């Protein structure tokens, strides 16, 4: 029996505040089929969808059938996003290696373009995953009023309002602050890995590097000469010394009565 979605209160995230400032280079680029005028524009839109859902897609992870349907106008961008989130690649990378709570958190970030409001929202969507499965959970996200009002059928989801005029830095991208694997699987896979170097490498600016004829270039050669060992007599054990062969000085002392 499928349970209804629990109520959760939205928090005051900046994604809920309408933008009023002048656009900058840090603003997210909006990719939409309404502005596609060439094949290159469609390629950029498809790669933007891969970056949003997978962060990066190798050639073996691409969905050729979905791409062909999108290019030919058989499916919308919303249906293309649905196919990516329900793909085997997404299931293996996010669902199989995480708990339902973390799977919900990462999917909300990628599909709705914002962080989860609270733990109550994670619990609410986790119940949906447990009762309706991943397909039912994805369908409810894509059919939600928030998704339709923000992205509709033609816009690729993006991280909303990454920068604010009142902040020195914008919000950190989701792929940097939310690792793909949970803490347990990061420990199993050996992440993070510490790389030790035998020697310390130091960068020397070009203007501080020794020129030809500089005495410092011969410092290594001088040290090697000073550390070279000279000839020394071999060590002989005292047990192998022949006392008869040892020269000694005889004293001419008369022997007799005083």
C-alpha positions as CSV (number, residue, x, y, z in Angstrom):
1,X,0.0,0.0,0.0
2,X,1.5,3.3,-1.1
3,X,1.5,6.0,1.6
4,X,0.8,9.6,0.8
5,X,3.7,12.0,0.8
6,X,4.3,13.5,4.3
7,X,4.0,17.2,4.7
8,X,7.3,19.1,5.1
9,X,7.8,22.9,5.5
10,X,10.1,24.5,2.9
11,X,13.0,26.4,4.4
12,X,14.3,29.8,3.3
13,X,16.8,28.7,0.8
14,X,18.0,31.2,-1.8
15,X,16.5,29.0,-4.5
16,X,13.1,30.2,-3.4
17,X,14.0,33.9,-3.7
18,X,13.4,35.6,-7.1
19,X,16.5,37.1,-8.6
20,X,16.6,40.8,-8.9
21,X,20.3,41.5,-9.5
22,X,22.2,41.9,-12.8
23,X,23.4,38.7,-14.3
24,X,27.0,37.7,-14.0
25,X,29.3,35.0,-15.4
26,X,28.7,32.9,-12.3
27,X,25.0,32.5,-13.1
28,X,23.9,29.1,-14.4
29,X,23.5,28.8,-18.1
30,X,19.9,27.8,-19.0
31,X,19.7,25.2,-21.8
32,X,16.3,24.9,-23.4
33,X,14.9,23.3,-26.6
34,X,13.2,26.6,-27.3
35,X,16.5,28.2,-28.1
36,X,18.0,25.4,-30.1
37,X,18.9,26.6,-33.5
38,X,21.5,24.1,-34.7
39,X,22.9,20.6,-34.1
40,X,25.7,22.2,-31.9
41,X,23.1,23.8,-29.7
42,X,21.4,20.4,-29.2
43,X,24.8,18.8,-28.4
44,X,25.4,21.4,-25.7
45,X,21.9,20.8,-24.3
46,X,22.5,17.0,-24.1
47,X,25.9,17.4,-22.4
48,X,24.4,19.9,-20.0
49,X,21.8,17.2,-19.0
50,X,24.6,14.6,-18.6
51,X,26.6,17.0,-16.4
52,X,23.6,17.8,-14.2
53,X,22.6,14.1,-13.7
54,X,25.9,12.2,-13.9
55,X,28.4,15.1,-13.5
56,X,30.3,13.3,-16.2
57,X,29.4,10.6,-18.7
58,X,31.8,8.4,-20.5
59,X,31.0,7.1,-24.0
60,X,29.8,3.8,-22.6
61,X,27.4,5.5,-20.2
62,X,25.6,7.6,-22.9
63,X,22.0,6.8,-23.8
64,X,22.0,6.7,-27.6
65,X,18.3,5.8,-27.9
66,X,17.2,8.7,-25.7
67,X,19.5,11.1,-27.5
68,X,18.1,10.1,-30.8
69,X,14.5,10.5,-29.6
70,X,15.3,14.0,-28.2
71,X,16.9,15.1,-31.4
72,X,14.0,14.0,-33.4
73,X,11.4,15.6,-31.1
74,X,9.9,12.4,-30.0
75,X,10.4,13.1,-26.3
76,X,10.8,16.3,-24.3
77,X,13.7,17.4,-22.1
78,X,11.7,16.3,-19.0
79,X,11.3,12.8,-20.5
80,X,15.0,12.7,-21.4
81,X,15.9,13.6,-17.8
82,X,13.5,10.8,-16.6
83,X,15.3,8.3,-18.8
84,X,18.8,9.4,-17.4
85,X,17.7,9.2,-13.8
86,X,16.1,5.7,-14.3
87,X,19.1,4.5,-16.3
88,X,21.3,1.6,-15.2
89,X,24.2,4.0,-14.8
90,X,22.4,6.2,-12.3
91,X,21.1,3.2,-10.4
92,X,24.5,1.6,-10.1
93,X,26.2,4.9,-9.1
94,X,23.7,6.4,-6.7
95,X,21.0,3.9,-5.6
96,X,23.0,0.7,-5.2
97,X,25.8,2.4,-3.2
98,X,23.8,4.6,-0.9
99,X,20.9,4.5,1.6
100,X,17.5,5.7,0.6
101,X,18.1,9.0,2.5
102,X,21.2,9.8,0.6
103,X,19.7,8.7,-2.7
104,X,16.8,11.1,-2.1
105,X,19.2,13.9,-1.2
106,X,21.3,13.5,-4.4
107,X,18.3,13.0,-6.6
108,X,16.5,16.1,-5.3
109,X,19.7,18.1,-5.9
110,X,20.0,16.9,-9.5
111,X,16.3,16.9,-10.5
112,X,15.0,19.9,-8.6
113,X,18.2,21.9,-8.6
114,X,18.2,22.6,-4.8
115,X,19.2,21.1,-1.5
116,X,16.6,19.2,0.6
117,X,14.8,21.5,3.0
118,X,15.2,19.3,6.1
119,X,15.4,15.8,7.4
120,X,11.7,15.6,7.3
121,X,11.7,16.0,3.5
122,X,14.3,13.2,3.2
123,X,12.1,11.0,5.3
124,X,9.0,11.8,3.3
125,X,10.7,11.0,-0.1
126,X,12.4,7.9,1.4
127,X,8.9,6.5,2.3
128,X,8.0,7.1,-1.4
129,X,11.0,5.2,-2.5
130,X,10.2,2.3,-0.2
131,X,6.5,2.1,-1.2
132,X,6.5,3.1,-4.9
133,X,10.0,2.2,-5.9
134,X,12.6,4.4,-7.6
135,X,10.4,4.8,-10.7
136,X,7.4,6.1,-8.7
137,X,9.7,8.5,-6.8
138,X,11.2,9.9,-10.0
139,X,7.8,10.4,-11.5
140,X,6.5,12.3,-8.5
141,X,9.5,14.6,-8.6
142,X,9.2,15.3,-12.4
143,X,5.4,15.7,-12.1
144,X,5.6,18.0,-9.1
145,X,4.4,21.6,-9.2
146,X,7.9,22.8,-8.3
147,X,9.6,21.1,-11.2
148,X,6.9,22.1,-13.8
149,X,6.9,25.7,-12.7
150,X,10.7,25.9,-12.6
151,X,11.8,23.9,-15.6
152,X,8.8,22.7,-17.5
153,X,9.1,20.3,-20.4
154,X,11.9,22.1,-22.3
155,X,14.6,23.3,-19.7
156,X,17.4,21.2,-18.4
157,X,17.5,21.3,-14.6
158,X,20.3,23.3,-13.1
159,X,21.5,24.4,-9.7
160,X,19.4,27.4,-8.9
161,X,20.8,30.6,-7.5
162,X,24.4,29.5,-7.0
163,X,25.6,33.1,-6.2
164,X,24.2,36.0,-4.3
165,X,25.3,39.6,-4.4
166,X,25.6,39.7,-0.6
167,X,28.1,36.8,-0.5
168,X,31.8,36.7,-1.3
169,X,31.4,33.3,-2.9
170,X,28.5,31.4,-4.4
171,X,27.1,28.1,-3.2
172,X,29.3,25.1,-3.7
173,X,28.3,22.9,-6.6
174,X,26.4,19.7,-5.6
175,X,29.0,17.4,-7.1
176,X,31.6,18.9,-4.8
177,X,29.8,19.0,-1.5
178,X,27.8,15.8,-1.9
179,X,30.1,12.9,-2.8
180,X,28.7,10.1,-4.9
181,X,29.4,7.4,-2.4
182,X,28.2,7.2,1.2
183,X,30.8,7.1,4.1
184,X,30.5,3.3,4.4
185,X,31.3,2.7,0.7
186,X,34.1,5.4,0.7
187,X,35.7,3.4,3.5
188,X,35.3,0.1,1.5
189,X,36.7,1.6,-1.7
190,X,39.6,3.2,0.3
191,X,38.7,6.9,-0.2
192,X,40.4,9.2,0.3
193,X,43.7,7.8,-0.6
194,X,46.9,9.3,0.7
195,X,49.8,9.4,-1.7
196,X,53.3,9.6,-0.1
197,X,56.3,10.9,-2.0
198,X,59.8,9.9,-1.3
199,X,61.2,13.3,-2.1
200,X,59.9,16.8,-1.6
201,X,59.6,18.7,-4.8
202,X,60.0,22.5,-4.6
203,X,59.1,24.9,-7.4
204,X,61.9,27.4,-8.2
205,X,60.8,30.4,-10.3
206,X,62.7,30.9,-13.6
207,X,64.2,34.2,-12.5
208,X,65.7,32.5,-9.4
209,X,67.1,29.5,-11.2
210,X,71.0,29.3,-11.4
211,X,72.4,30.6,-14.7
212,X,75.3,29.0,-16.6
213,X,78.6,29.5,-14.7
214,X,76.9,30.1,-11.4
215,X,79.1,28.6,-8.6
216,X,76.0,27.0,-7.1
217,X,75.8,24.6,-10.1
218,X,79.1,23.0,-8.8
219,X,78.0,22.7,-5.2
220,X,77.0,19.0,-5.7
221,X,80.4,18.2,-7.3
222,X,82.2,19.8,-4.4
223,X,80.2,18.0,-1.8
224,X,80.9,14.7,-3.5
225,X,84.7,15.3,-3.5
226,X,84.7,16.4,0.2
227,X,82.7,13.3,1.2
228,X,85.0,10.9,-0.8
229,X,87.0,8.6,1.5
230,X,90.8,8.5,1.1
231,X,93.1,5.5,1.3
232,X,93.4,3.9,4.7
233,X,95.3,1.0,6.1
234,X,93.3,-2.2,6.5
235,X,92.4,-3.3,10.0
236,X,94.2,-6.4,11.3
237,X,93.0,-8.5,14.2
238,X,95.4,-8.8,17.1
239,X,95.0,-12.6,17.2
240,X,96.7,-13.0,13.8
241,X,99.8,-10.9,14.7
242,X,103.1,-12.8,14.7
243,X,105.2,-11.3,17.5
244,X,108.4,-12.7,16.0
245,X,107.8,-10.7,12.9
246,X,107.3,-7.5,14.8
247,X,110.5,-5.4,14.7
248,X,111.6,-4.0,18.0
249,X,114.6,-2.0,19.2
250,X,117.3,-3.8,21.3
251,X,118.8,-1.9,24.2
252,X,122.6,-2.4,25.0
253,X,122.3,-2.9,28.7
254,X,125.2,-4.7,30.4
255,X,124.3,-7.8,32.3
256,X,126.4,-8.6,35.4
257,X,127.1,-7.9,39.0
258,X,126.9,-4.3,40.1
